[in-house]
Amino acid sequence: MPEIKISLGDLDQWLFLHRLGRVMRENAATVEAMVHGLRRIKPDWTEEDLQAAGQFFFSAMAVRVKDPRIWVMIQRLALQRDQLAFSRERFKEQLRSKLALGLDAVARAFLNHPAAMDLYRQARALIQEALPPSAPEDAA
């Protein structure tokens, strides 16, 4: 049988992740019940409010199991979630801006062609319906 070598650091990391996974599985039902209960008693809470409550729960869990790495991981995940949300919004804004510029150029080209302008307005209305509410207003 071949000899398997592993560093203590790698073993420590694996054991940490294994324990964390077990704790998360054990607490999954608790978290679901907590979120369900919060939604019932605080129907006006936003997803951000629920995220903050969940982060508080897992931070408390990290303190309970006396492992600061869990807290660090929770903070990193929260930061990554926020960075992803920011990147998503920035992408949407860039898309809206480019789409608006393109549509404005099409409108200028169709300005003297009533039939084409009618089709353009119909297409623009469909696009406006598909975009989120903060999309730019019809420029034509």
C-alpha positions as CSV (number, residue, x, y, z in Angstrom):
1,M,0.0,0.0,0.0
2,P,1.5,3.4,-1.0
3,E,2.4,5.8,1.8
4,I,0.2,8.9,2.1
5,K,1.9,12.1,3.3
6,I,0.0,15.1,4.5
7,S,1.1,18.2,6.3
8,L,-0.2,19.2,9.6
9,G,-1.5,22.4,8.2
10,D,-3.5,20.6,5.5
11,L,-4.9,18.1,8.0
12,D,-5.8,21.0,10.3
13,Q,-7.6,22.8,7.4
14,W,-9.5,19.6,6.5
15,L,-10.5,19.0,10.0
16,F,-11.7,22.6,10.4
17,L,-13.8,22.4,7.2
18,H,-15.2,19.0,8.2
19,R,-16.3,20.3,11.6
20,L,-17.7,23.5,10.1
21,G,-19.7,21.5,7.7
22,R,-21.1,19.3,10.5
23,V,-22.0,22.3,12.6
24,M,-23.6,24.0,9.6
25,R,-25.7,20.9,8.8
26,E,-26.7,20.6,12.5
27,N,-27.8,24.2,12.5
28,A,-29.5,24.3,9.1
29,A,-33.0,23.5,10.5
30,T,-32.5,26.1,13.3
31,V,-31.6,28.7,10.7
32,E,-34.5,27.9,8.5
33,A,-36.9,28.1,11.6
34,M,-35.3,31.4,12.6
35,V,-35.7,32.9,9.1
36,H,-39.3,31.6,8.9
37,G,-40.1,33.0,12.3
38,L,-38.5,36.3,11.5
39,R,-40.4,36.6,8.3
40,R,-43.7,36.0,10.2
41,I,-43.1,38.4,13.1
42,K,-41.1,41.0,11.1
43,P,-42.8,40.9,7.6
44,D,-41.3,44.4,6.8
45,W,-37.7,43.1,7.2
46,T,-35.7,43.2,4.0
47,E,-33.3,40.5,2.7
48,E,-30.5,42.6,4.2
49,D,-32.1,42.5,7.6
50,L,-32.4,38.7,7.4
51,Q,-28.8,38.5,6.2
52,A,-27.7,40.5,9.2
53,A,-29.7,38.3,11.5
54,G,-28.2,35.2,9.9
55,Q,-24.7,36.6,10.2
56,F,-25.3,37.4,13.9
57,F,-26.5,33.8,14.4
58,F,-23.4,32.3,12.8
59,S,-21.1,34.7,14.6
60,A,-22.7,33.6,17.9
61,M,-22.2,30.0,16.8
62,A,-18.5,30.7,16.2
63,V,-18.2,32.0,19.7
64,R,-20.0,29.0,21.1
65,V,-17.7,26.5,19.4
66,K,-14.7,28.6,20.3
67,D,-13.2,28.7,16.8
68,P,-12.4,32.2,15.5
69,R,-11.8,30.9,12.0
70,I,-15.5,30.4,11.7
71,W,-16.1,34.1,12.5
72,V,-13.4,35.1,10.0
73,M,-15.0,32.9,7.3
74,I,-18.4,34.4,8.0
75,Q,-17.0,37.9,7.7
76,R,-15.2,37.0,4.4
77,L,-18.4,35.5,3.0
78,A,-20.4,38.6,3.9
79,L,-17.8,40.8,2.2
80,Q,-17.8,38.6,-0.9
81,R,-21.6,38.7,-1.0
82,D,-21.5,42.5,-0.8
83,Q,-18.8,42.8,-3.4
84,L,-20.8,40.5,-5.7
85,A,-23.9,42.6,-5.2
86,F,-22.0,45.8,-6.0
87,S,-20.4,44.2,-9.1
88,R,-23.9,43.0,-10.3
89,E,-25.3,46.5,-9.8
90,R,-22.4,48.1,-11.6
91,F,-22.8,45.7,-14.5
92,K,-26.6,46.5,-14.7
93,E,-25.8,50.2,-14.8
94,Q,-23.2,49.8,-17.5
95,L,-25.7,47.7,-19.5
96,R,-28.4,50.3,-19.1
97,S,-26.1,53.1,-20.2
98,K,-24.9,51.3,-23.3
99,L,-28.4,50.2,-24.2
100,A,-29.7,53.8,-23.8
101,L,-26.9,55.2,-26.0
102,G,-27.6,52.6,-28.7
103,L,-31.3,53.2,-28.5
104,D,-30.8,57.0,-28.7
105,A,-28.7,56.5,-31.9
106,V,-31.4,54.3,-33.4
107,A,-34.0,56.9,-32.6
108,R,-32.0,59.7,-34.2
109,A,-31.6,57.5,-37.4
110,F,-35.4,56.8,-37.5
111,L,-36.5,60.3,-36.7
112,N,-37.7,61.2,-40.2
113,H,-39.3,57.7,-40.9
114,P,-42.6,57.5,-39.1
115,A,-43.2,53.8,-39.7
116,A,-39.7,52.9,-38.5
117,M,-40.1,55.2,-35.5
118,D,-43.4,53.4,-34.5
119,L,-41.6,50.1,-34.6
120,Y,-38.7,51.6,-32.6
121,R,-41.1,52.9,-29.9
122,Q,-42.7,49.4,-29.7
123,A,-39.3,47.8,-29.3
124,R,-38.2,50.4,-26.7
125,A,-41.4,49.8,-24.7
126,L,-40.7,46.1,-24.6
127,I,-37.1,46.7,-23.6
128,Q,-38.2,49.1,-20.8
129,E,-40.6,46.4,-19.5
130,A,-37.7,43.9,-19.4
131,L,-35.3,46.3,-17.6
132,P,-35.4,47.0,-13.8
133,P,-37.3,50.1,-12.7
134,S,-34.1,52.3,-12.5
135,A,-33.6,51.9,-16.3
136,P,-33.3,55.2,-18.2
137,E,-36.5,56.7,-19.5
138,D,-37.3,56.8,-23.2
139,A,-35.2,59.4,-24.9
140,A,-37.1,59.5,-28.1
